[in-house]
Amino acid sequence: MAAADVQSQQWYLSAMKADEMWKVSTGKGVKVAVVDTGVNPDTPSLKGQVLVDETPKAFAYKATDDFDGHGTSMAELIAGTGAGDGLKGLAPGAKIVPYRIALKGLNKSELVKAPNEAAVIRAIADSDVKIINMSYGGNIDEPDVRAAVKYAQSKGKLMIAGTGNDAQEKNFIGYPAAYPYVVGVAASDESGTVGKFSEHGNYVDLASPGLNVPTWCDNTFRSYCPSQGTSQATAIASASAALIWSAHPDWTANQVLASLIDTAGRDWAKDDPSTYLGYGLIRPRKVLENADYNPVPANTDPLAKENATGVTDDKGASPSASTSSQAVPKDTAGGQTSAAASSPEPSDNTTTWVALGAAAAVLVIGGGAFAVIRSRRGA
């Protein structure tokens, strides 16, 4: 689609009443690390939004050279200004710190040079970035990445990742979304229906708009294309968190996440999350519009139940042991893959936006906010 048309296709902005939220918060003062295929800081929508000099030199290898267009799209969905008729981010006042990791699509020499995923997460943990957006995933549980995630959690970072896009073929458990302390995000469409492709299991924590979302078609940055994936849902969830954290800068990552969980749209018991939609569909407006919102104690882990239980899929199965032969895991959140993970794969298949089964997970837009109609419950 032409750039001039792209904002009219961002249906979730009006559905989430972004204009009203922006009167309270735009995400100003919040830095979001986008760990992806790189971020092009020179698109009209991202000019002035990407803090190029804040990527540590040891991890800055081609961080601003996006070989796929995916990372740039995620950055725009989070913090794009909309300039030049580009994508308008949900948190246009936030800033992006770019990182590139080894993802499918790079040749062997580039894969060797790309920063290590675990080392990147640790570097971000030691910075003043608040949110780590990880719109990628794979089916390998890597001990060094798991340890890095734990370290980032100890440093107060909020980590958000896509649960994966492979449910129609094989609903595997996706990492990093499945690691303790990482928020796993499923994708929903304009009606609030969970995408048929969206991975499910007890590591799904929240759902977010992720279907019929415009992103850059490729790394030429000439036009936008309709897309779908938990990558897009992750970026919009990260932006939602940035809005809340900007409005409440003294809150901890636990409090920001807990507020999103508390106000999420659902029609099931809060203490019994769905394996398809987790605690429900994000509604940051419900936090921002309540000046007297009372957060949980700063050290209360909102994912304590999941972190104590451990990860299982929708059938209650634990992840199988990974093997080193899985050098390129199955794609999950939308596009490229790596020895560590896969990033979302652009898709033009708009026929798979409905949920499976008669008891589909459906949330609808009502009164400008997402309201639950009926839910798809896990086994």
N, C-alpha and C positions, 0 to 999 in steps of 0.2 A: 504494500500500500504506500501511497505517497506520504511523505513526512507530514504534509499539511493535514492529513486525515487521521493521524495516529492518535491524537488526544481524544477524538470523538469515539475511538474504539476502546478507550480505557474505561470500560463500564463500571469497574469496581470503585472508581473515584467518586462517582455520584452515589453509588449504592452504599458506600461507607460514609457518605456525607463529608468528604474531604474538606470542602470549603468551610464547613462549620468547625472542623477540627483545627484547621490552619489558623483560625482566629485565636485559638488557645495555644497551639504549638505547631511548629514546622519541623521540629527535630534539631533546632539550632543548638550548637554546643556538643552534639553527639557525633562521635566518629565511628564509622562502620568499616571494618576490614572486609573487603570482598576477595575471598580466596577462590581463584577461578582460572580462566584462560588468559588473564591479563585484562586491563581496563584502558581503553583509549580515552585519554583526558581531553581530546580535542574535538569531540562531537559538540554541536551547538548546545545541547542540553547539559553537558558535563563540564563545560568551560568554567573554571574557578571552583569546581566541586571536588576535584581529585587532588589530594594532598600528596603529590608525587614525592616530595622530599622527605616524607615521614615513613616511607618504606625503608627499613634498614638496608644499608648498602650490601650486606651479605646475602640479602634475599630480594634484591631489586632487579635481578636478571630479567630483562624484557617485561617487567611488570606492567609497563604501559604500552606494550606491543601485543594487542589482542589478536591471536592467530585464528580465532573462530567467530568472534562477535558476541559470544555468550556472556563473558564476564562484563563487557561494556553494557549489555542489555540489563544485567542484574543491577549494575551500578545506577543506571538510569531509572529503573523501577523503584529503587530506594531513594535516590537523592537528585534525580534529574530536575532541572529548573523549568523544562518545557520550552526553553529558548529555541528559536529557529524552527518552531513547530515540531520539536522533538518530544520524546516521552516526558511526561510530568511525573516526577517521583512522588510517592506518598509522603515522604519526609524531605521536602526540597530544601530545608534549612540544614540538614545533616551534611557531613563531609565523608568522602570515601578515601580509604587508604588501600591501594591496590597491591595484590600479590598474585603471582602466577605459580602454579605447581605443575608437575608432570601429568599431563592428561593426554588421552588418545587424540591423535591428530598431529602430534609432534613427531619429527623423525628421530632416529636413535641418538644423534648427536645432541639434539635439543633436549631430549628426555634426560640425558646425562647432566646437562647444564641446569635444568630447571630445579629450583629449590625443593628440598625435601619437605613433605607435608607436615610431619611431626615437628621439625625444626621451625617451620613457619608458624605453626600454632603457638609454640613456646615463645617465639619472638613477639608475636602479637600480645601474648599474655604479659610480657614485660613492658608493654607500651601503654599509652593512655587511651587506646581504643576501648570502647565499651562493648561493642557487639561484633561478633564474628559470623559473617554470612558465608555458609558453605553450601552452595547450590550444586552439589555433585555427590556422588556416592558409589559404592561398590559392595560386593558381598564378602570382602575379606576383613576379618577382625585382626588388625595389626597391633601388637603390644606396645610399640613405641608411640603410635598415634593415640592409643587409649591412655597411655601415661601422660602424653602432652595435653590431652583434653582435661584430664584430672588436674594437671598443673594450672591450666587456664581457668578452671573453675575456682581453684584456690586463690587465684588472683582477681576474682570478682568479675570475670567476663561472662557475657550471655552468648551462648553458642547456638546457632539455629541452622538446621540442615534439612534438605528434602528427603522424604522417606523412600523415594524411588518411583520409577515409571514402568516397572516390568510385571505388574500384577496379572496382566492378561496371559502372559507366557509362563512365568514361574514366580510366585510371590516370595522372593527370598528376603532375608533380613538385611537391610541396607545400612552400611556405615559411611560416614560418621554419625548419622541420625540415631543409630541404635546404641551408641555409647552412653554410659551414665552421664548426666548433666548436659546432654545435648538435646535441644528441643526438636523433635521430629515433626515435620509439617507435611500434611496431606494436601491434595489439590481439589478445589471445588469449582463448579462452573457458575454462571450467572444466576441460576436458580438455586444454587447452594448444593447441588448434587455432587457427591464425591466422584472424581474421575474414575472411569473403569480401569485405567492404567495405574492408578495410585496405589502404591504398596500399602499393606495393612498388617497389623500386629500390635502388640502392646507397647511398641516403641513410637506409635503415632500419638503425639501429644496435643496437637492443634490442627485445624484445617484453615486454609486461606485461599483466596481466589487464585486459580492457576490454569484456567482454561479460557481460550479465546483472548489471550493476553498478547498484545503486540510486542515484538522484540525485533532487533536487527536481523535481517535475512541472512547476512554473512559478514565477513570481515572487510567488505568493501565500504560498508556504512553508507550505502546509497538509498536504501529503502527498508521499511519495516514489513514484517510478515506476521500473520496470526500464528500463535504458538500455544502449546500446552505443556504442562509439566509441573512436577513438584519443585523444580528450580524456581519458577516464577512465583509460586506460592511462598517459597522460602524468602525471597527478596521482599515481598509485600509484608510478610510477617516481621522481618527485620526492620522494615520501615515503621511498622506499627509500634514496635518496641522503642524505636528511636523517638517517636512522637511522645510517648509516655515518659521516657527517661528525661527528655528535654524539659517537660513540664514539671518533673519531680527529680531534679538533679541530685538530691540527697538520698534517693532510694538506692537499694542494692539491686543486683541482677535478680536475686530471688524475689524481691518485691515487685519488680517490673513484670516478671514472668507470672507471678501469682495473680497480679491484677488482670492480665490477659486471660488466664485460666478462669478466674472468678467471673468475668463478664462475658465469656464466650457464649455464643448461641447454642443451646442444646435443649432437648426435652427428656433427658435421662438424668439419673442421679449424678451429682457432681463427683461422688466418690466411686463411680463405676464407669470409667471412661470407655468409649467405643473403640473397637480395634480399627475402625475406618476413619473416624473423625476425632479421636482422642477426647479431649474435654470440650470440643465444639469449635465453632467458627469464630475467628477473631473479630472482636468489635472494640477497637481501641477508643472509639467515641464514648463508650459507656464509662470509661475511666476519666477521660478528659472533661466530660460535661459535668462531672460530679466533683466540685471543688472540695468537698468534705470526704472524699474517698479515703478510707482508712486501710492502709496496707497491712500485710502480715508482718510479724517481727522480722527484722533484717536477716536473721540467720536461719529462717524457716525454709527448708527445701520444698518447693511446691511439687517436685517430682520424686519425693521420698519413697512413695509406694513403688514406682517403677524401678528406681535405683536399688531398692532392697530386694525386689522380686527377681530382677534380672530380665533379660530380653527373651521374649518368645514370639512366635508368629501367631497368626489368627487361630491356629489349631492348638496353641499351647506348646508347640515344639521349641526346643532350645536350638540355637544356631549350631550347625555342624562345624567341625574343625576345618579351618581354611588350610589350603595347601599352597606351597610356593609356586606350583605350576599354574596357578590362576593369575598369570601376569597381567592379563587384561580382563577384569571382571565384567559381568554383564552391566549394560548401561542402566542407569536409574533415573537421575533427575533431568535428563533432557538432551545431551549432545556428545561430548567427548569422554574418553575413559583413560585411566592410567593404571600404573602398577599399584597405585594406592586407591584409586577410586575412579568413578565415571561421572562426567558432568552431563547435564541435560541435553537431550538430542532434539533439535528442532523438529516439529512434526506438523504436517498439514492435514493430518487425518482428523477432520472435525466430526466424524461419525461416531467417535468413541467417548463422547462426553457424558453419557448416562451411566448410572450405577448398575451393577449386576444384581440380579435377583429381584423378587417381588417386593421384598422389604428394603427398598433402596434408602440410602441415607440422603435425605432431602432437607435442605435449609433454604428458606426463601427470603427475598428481600422485602421487608415490610416497613413502611414508614421511614425509608432511607437507611434502616439498619437491618442486619441479618437476624431473622427470627426463625425459630425451629418449627417445622411442620411435623416431620416424623423422622425417625433415625434408623440407620442400618446398624444393627447390633452385631457384635462379634459372637463367635461360637462359644 
